[in-house]
């Protein structure tokens, strides 16, 4: 089958690699415009472009995929199917109509749950026991098409967002290939896949920096999920209310949950003995064992407490 890949971010890379190594013909990569790394930056801002160029594929990066200019370019490739993953633009009905089979999209949730830009983060924040990936047959409505292939997996208790994202991206490879096989034998008139239930839809909106601020009235279990879910951005942070000084912003990098009674108001330090920093929450306690003061590197708690003498009874907010 003649395929046109549309993707930008790292979640799409394993699928792109799998298609390039398959028997299908990948015609080109359509991606979002991205600047080159600046100064000492080493990480690519578009790993999909890097892979396409390494394999000698044409790269097309329009500002909008839904213009007449883009449509003319897409027509020339004469693709049977668009394969979309982590692209960052919504294809219009007209754009989808430029491929006889339309498009498929690999989404990082068990649709219709967690539609939107940050499905992995919100699944973790909400305390879901499992998540997964869904390949949908695309419609102009965001993530709204019928589900062709679904795969589920448990969310690990200590698993972070980047770790789970890597696992889900790798799960997507065989799922996308299976969906392509389904479409290759489709008569284009019969019902294909499973329609999404509108009553089961939940949203996963784009994250804001403010989502990372710890609300100490939340439970210890929630704060632990927040720390895991908001890596690498916006991170989870709080402010040590230094007596006689300006509050110190700290990024909380790793915590341990204790179900002991808080024994103090939320945000109050209940243990600070040079080896532990334990803070009361709305339900249970949080022991912080790695944190990053503003402008510094990540420190283990014992190292942090040597430089920042937090005392029992002081507050974080």
Secondary structure as UniProt FT lines:
FT   STRAND          2..7
FT   HELIX           10..12
FT   HELIX           13..20
FT   STRAND          25..30
FT   TURN            39..40
FT   HELIX           47..54
FT   TURN            55..56
FT   STRAND          58..60
FT   TURN            65..66
FT   HELIX           68..77
FT   STRAND          81..85
FT   HELIX           93..96
FT   TURN            97..98
FT   TURN            100..101
FT   STRAND          103..107
FT   TURN            111..114
FT   HELIX           119..125
FT   TURN            126..127
FT   STRAND          130..137
FT   TURN            142..143
FT   STRAND          147..154
FT   TURN            157..158
FT   HELIX           161..184
FT   HELIX           198..200
FT   HELIX           209..212
FT   TURN            216..217
FT   HELIX           220..229
FT   TURN            230..234
FT   STRAND          237..240
FT   TURN            243..244
FT   STRAND          248..258
FT   TURN            266..267
FT   STRAND          268..272
FT   STRAND          277..280
FT   STRAND          285..293
FT   TURN            294..295
FT   STRAND          298..300
FT   HELIX           301..307
FT   TURN            312..313
FT   STRAND          315..316
//
